[in-house]
Amino acid sequence: MNQDPLEHGCLSEGPTRISLSWEPPEALYEVATEENGLIAELIESYSSDVTDRVGKMVAAVGRTDGAMVRQQAHAIKGSSKQMAAYIVASLCEQIEAAWHERPLSEVSGLVAELEIQVREICAAMVRYQKCAMRTNVPANTPPSSGPMIGIGA
């Protein structure tokens, strides 16, 4: 029996609908339909990889190693777009472009913001997964039938 996601604090109410702060992209559902644990595995893999790469990026900024900063930003950008972490991907695009055009302090500020956004998106992914489990909705269920709830008709 499905439970009300609001009772579990999984959802936050917006002006027109109740929504999670992250949900997997539609393309992921297409590949995950046969594999129940795939989205959970991808969330774990993304979180681990991106957290590691951000650490490398922070160290590279400290060494003023622009090539390493750009390399890590590029890798994070690609996986973030695939996982619908668009704010993270956008920050990575800015970091990639900024290294030669802006002062190091500004690039450092973008990297610091990236650290914050990565923590937030990874936490949102975990919340999504936990909410899907608590409401008995498989984590690979598309948003239209998963833990997203529309308000009104």
C-alpha positions as CSV (number, residue, x, y, z in Angstrom):
1,M,0.0,0.0,0.0
2,N,1.5,3.4,-1.0
3,Q,1.8,5.9,1.8
4,D,1.4,9.7,1.5
5,P,4.8,11.1,0.7
6,L,4.0,14.3,2.5
7,E,3.9,12.4,5.8
8,H,7.5,11.4,5.3
9,G,8.8,14.9,4.5
10,C,9.9,13.7,1.1
11,L,8.2,16.5,-0.9
12,S,8.1,20.2,-0.7
13,E,5.1,22.2,-1.8
14,G,5.6,24.7,-4.6
15,P,3.1,27.2,-6.1
16,T,1.5,24.7,-8.5
17,R,2.8,21.3,-7.5
18,I,4.5,19.3,-4.9
19,S,8.0,18.3,-6.0
20,L,11.3,16.8,-4.9
21,S,14.4,19.0,-5.5
22,W,15.8,16.4,-7.9
23,E,14.4,13.6,-10.0
24,P,16.1,11.4,-12.6
25,P,15.9,12.4,-16.2
26,E,13.4,10.7,-18.5
27,A,16.2,9.0,-20.5
28,L,17.3,7.2,-17.4
29,Y,13.9,5.7,-16.9
30,E,14.1,4.2,-20.3
31,V,17.3,2.2,-19.4
32,A,16.3,1.5,-15.9
33,T,12.9,-0.1,-16.5
34,E,14.2,-3.6,-16.3
35,E,16.8,-3.0,-13.6
36,N,15.2,-2.0,-10.2
37,G,18.5,-1.0,-8.6
38,L,20.0,0.8,-11.5
39,I,19.0,4.3,-10.4
40,A,20.3,3.7,-6.9
41,E,23.6,2.5,-8.3
42,L,23.9,5.5,-10.6
43,I,23.2,7.9,-7.7
44,E,25.9,6.2,-5.6
45,S,28.3,6.2,-8.5
46,Y,27.6,9.8,-9.4
47,S,27.9,11.0,-5.8
48,S,31.2,9.2,-5.2
49,D,32.8,10.2,-8.5
50,V,31.7,13.8,-8.4
51,T,32.8,14.2,-4.8
52,D,36.2,12.8,-5.6
53,R,36.6,15.0,-8.6
54,V,35.6,18.2,-6.7
55,G,38.3,17.3,-4.2
56,K,40.8,17.0,-7.0
57,M,39.6,20.3,-8.4
58,V,40.0,22.1,-5.0
59,A,43.6,20.8,-4.8
60,A,44.3,21.8,-8.4
61,V,43.1,25.4,-7.7
62,G,45.5,25.5,-4.7
63,R,48.3,24.5,-7.0
64,T,47.1,26.8,-9.8
65,D,46.9,23.8,-12.1
66,G,44.5,25.1,-14.7
67,A,44.6,22.0,-16.8
68,M,43.5,19.8,-13.9
69,V,40.8,22.2,-13.0
70,R,39.4,22.2,-16.5
71,Q,39.7,18.4,-16.8
72,Q,37.8,17.8,-13.6
73,A,35.2,20.4,-14.4
74,H,34.6,18.9,-17.9
75,A,34.2,15.4,-16.5
76,I,31.8,16.6,-13.8
77,K,29.8,18.6,-16.3
78,G,29.2,15.5,-18.5
79,S,28.0,13.2,-15.8
80,S,26.0,16.0,-14.2
81,K,24.1,16.6,-17.4
82,Q,23.4,12.9,-17.7
83,M,22.0,12.8,-14.1
84,A,19.9,16.0,-14.5
85,A,22.2,17.9,-12.1
86,Y,22.0,21.0,-14.3
87,I,23.1,23.6,-11.7
88,V,26.3,21.6,-11.2
89,A,26.8,21.2,-14.9
90,S,26.3,25.0,-15.4
91,L,28.9,25.8,-12.7
92,C,31.4,23.5,-14.4
93,E,30.9,25.2,-17.7
94,Q,31.6,28.5,-16.0
95,I,34.7,27.1,-14.3
96,E,36.0,25.6,-17.6
97,A,35.6,29.0,-19.3
98,A,36.9,31.1,-16.4
99,W,40.4,29.8,-15.8
100,H,42.2,32.0,-18.4
101,E,39.6,34.9,-18.4
102,R,39.1,35.6,-14.7
103,P,41.3,36.1,-11.6
104,L,42.1,33.0,-9.5
105,S,40.0,34.3,-6.7
106,E,36.9,34.3,-8.9
107,V,37.6,30.7,-10.1
108,S,38.2,29.7,-6.4
109,G,34.8,31.2,-5.6
110,L,33.1,29.2,-8.4
111,V,34.8,26.0,-7.2
112,A,33.6,26.8,-3.6
113,E,30.0,27.2,-5.0
114,L,30.4,24.0,-6.9
115,E,31.3,22.2,-3.7
116,I,28.1,23.4,-2.1
117,Q,25.9,22.6,-5.1
118,V,27.4,19.1,-5.3
119,R,26.6,18.4,-1.7
120,E,23.1,19.7,-2.2
121,I,22.4,17.7,-5.3
122,C,23.8,14.5,-3.9
123,A,21.6,15.0,-0.8
124,A,18.6,15.6,-3.0
125,M,19.3,12.4,-4.9
126,V,19.5,10.4,-1.7
127,R,16.2,12.1,-0.6
128,Y,14.6,11.1,-3.9
129,Q,15.7,7.5,-3.4
130,K,14.6,7.3,0.2
131,C,11.2,8.9,-0.6
132,A,10.7,6.4,-3.4
133,M,11.4,3.6,-1.0
134,R,9.2,4.9,1.8
135,T,6.3,5.5,-0.5
136,N,6.7,2.0,-2.1
137,V,7.3,3.6,-5.5
138,P,10.3,2.0,-7.3
139,A,13.2,4.4,-7.8
140,N,13.0,3.8,-11.5
141,T,9.4,4.9,-11.8
142,P,9.0,8.0,-14.1
143,P,8.1,11.2,-12.3
144,S,4.6,11.3,-13.7
145,S,3.8,8.1,-11.8
146,G,6.4,8.3,-9.0
147,P,6.8,10.3,-5.9
148,M,5.8,13.6,-7.7
149,I,2.2,14.6,-6.9
150,G,0.2,17.2,-8.9
151,I,-2.1,19.6,-7.2
152,G,-5.4,20.3,-8.8
153,A,-6.6,19.2,-12.1
